[in-house]
Amino acid sequence: MTDAATRGRSSTGGPAPVIPKRPFKFDRWFRETGWRHIVGVVMVVFALFPIVFVVSSSLNPQGTLTGSNALFSRIGLDSYVRILTDPQVPFSQWFLNTIVIASITAVGTVFLGALAAYSFSRMRFTGRRFGLITIVVVQMFPQMLAVVAIFLLMSTVADWFPAIGLNTQIGLIIVYLGGALGVNTFLMYGFFNTIPASIDEAAKIDGAGHARIFFTIILRLAAPILAVVALISFIFTVNEFVVASVMLIDTEKQTVAVGLTKLVSNPRYADWSAFSAGAVMTALPVVALFLWLQKYIVGGLTAGAVK
């Protein structure tokens, strides 16, 4: 007998019993799943409100925060035109500097962190455990505590090597690489431990060395965590202000985070509308990169979290 013939019949040959549907009760639904929807909506509104306020302020032609209290009460592109065409505000140069510094820092952080994580994960040497503990302990101290030391160090370096000293973008990239290397190394170390060591052993039997295993096998398998580290490093570099304001002195070398503060540094003549417009345009590359790498984010953050 076919499935169509037996459909609607029980095992005894009679009609299948119809299970009555329970009536909808709001209190039961709220206890089981309803409260989750409410919490989710509240969190979404809480996260979107600052973004909506900044976008509304960027579209306000008056350039003040007082006129932005009523969201989208006035809409215009004057602030975007003003920040892109004002010769005293080289926003295009700031934006280009930020993208270049953030991109080089992200690539360098991923490469150096992957090398260090592979060494800690696959090699056994004296001081390995002490090195891992040191990485974690050093990252507990805020980077702001080292601003004075960074300024004095880079000033001294500038006397011997002006190309990588104070007021140079290369020097700023080197500082960013040193600050982000520890936590990213530890993050990638946990992911590398989830990759079976039998893959390395099989490659070694075929005659592959550590360099070939790392570049042809490990990096491909570790693509999720590499994407996550690159994204985190890129976002941090774009948003960082303290170290960049200390390192970069010349206006044409500064990043967006440092340059935009000049628009609101004077309370009497603060152009908050242009400041918001610059913030919105700076956020676009970050959002685009996030959407491009979003398929790796969940896997890269959760893998290696448990053993």
Protein Blocks (a to p, Z undefined) as FASTA:
>chain_A
ZZklmgoiafkopacdddddddddfklmmmmmmmmmmmmmmmmmmmmmmmmmmmmmmmpm
nopaklmmpghkbgcfklmmmmmmmmklcfklmmmmmmmmmmmmmmmmmmmmmmmmmmmm
mpccehklmmmmmmmmmmmpcfklmmmmmmmmmmmmmmmmmmlmghiaklmmmmmmmmmm
mmmmmmmmmmmmmpcfklmmmmmmnopafklmmmmmmmmmmmmmmmmmmmmmmmmmmmpm
klmmmmpmblklpcfklmmmmmmmpmklccfklmmmmmmmmmmmmmmmmmmmmmmmmmmm
mgokaZZ
